[in-house]
């Protein structure tokens, strides 16, 4: 490749090492940060619009949703309050 200094070698992995995700997954995103939840859901809908995604603002709400339906993936954000207070200083 032009413009790259030094030696560079590109290698391809065999297809058997690739991870292929299902075209239809249901995802639950749990976190108390509204902006982060909305950003995640918007990004997910743009990248894989066939996936269904829901959100929960807290653990109790997530448990209620899990009782009602099955989720293939749950993404949970957990930040300790002491760390949040440290960041706010």
C-alpha positions in Angstrom: 0.0 0.0 0.0 1.3 3.4 -0.9 1.7 5.9 1.9 2.4 3.4 4.7 5.9 3.4 6.1 7.5 0.1 7.0 6.3 -3.3 6.2 2.7 -4.3 6.5 1.1 -7.6 5.8 -2.6 -8.1 5.5 -4.0 -11.6 6.3 -7.5 -13.0 6.0 -8.9 -15.4 8.4 -10.8 -18.4 7.1 -14.6 -18.1 7.0 -14.9 -20.8 9.7 -13.5 -18.3 12.3 -16.1 -15.7 11.6 -18.9 -15.2 14.0 -22.2 -14.9 12.2 -25.2 -13.5 14.2 -28.8 -14.3 13.5 -30.7 -11.8 11.4 -33.4 -11.7 14.0 -32.4 -11.2 17.6 -34.3 -9.6 20.5 -32.2 -7.2 22.6 -32.9 -5.7 26.0 -30.8 -2.7 27.0 -30.8 -1.9 30.7 -29.4 1.3 32.2 -30.4 4.4 34.1 -28.8 6.8 31.6 -31.6 7.9 29.2 -29.3 9.4 26.7 -27.1 6.3 26.5 -30.1 4.0 26.2 -31.5 6.1 23.3 -28.1 6.3 21.6 -27.7 2.5 21.8 -31.2 1.8 20.5 -30.8 4.3 17.6 -27.5 2.9 16.6 -28.7 -0.7 16.8 -31.8 0.1 14.6 -29.5 1.7 12.0 -27.0 -1.2 11.9 -29.4 -4.2 12.2 -33.0 -2.9 11.7 -34.4 -6.5 11.7 -33.5 -6.9 15.4 -36.1 -6.0 18.0 -34.8 -3.9 20.8 -36.3 -2.7 24.1 -35.1 -0.7 27.0 -35.4 -0.6 30.7 -34.4 2.2 33.0 -33.7 -0.1 36.0 -33.3 -3.6 37.1 -36.9 -4.0 38.3 -38.3 -2.8 35.0 -35.9 -5.3 33.2 -37.1 -8.2 35.4 -40.8 -7.3 34.5 -39.9 -7.4 30.8 -38.0 -10.7 31.1 -41.0 -12.2 32.8 -43.1 -11.2 29.8 -40.9 -12.2 26.9 -37.6 -13.8 25.8 -34.5 -11.8 25.0 -31.5 -13.2 23.1 -29.2 -10.5 24.4 -29.2 -8.3 27.5 -26.8 -5.4 27.7 -26.7 -4.0 31.2 -24.9 -0.8 32.2 -23.8 -0.7 35.8 -22.0 2.3 37.2 -21.5 2.6 40.9 -22.7 5.9 42.5 -19.4 6.5 44.1 -17.8 6.5 40.7 -20.4 8.9 39.3 -19.8 11.2 42.2 -16.1 11.0 41.6 -16.6 12.0 37.9 -18.8 15.0 38.9 -16.1 16.6 41.0 
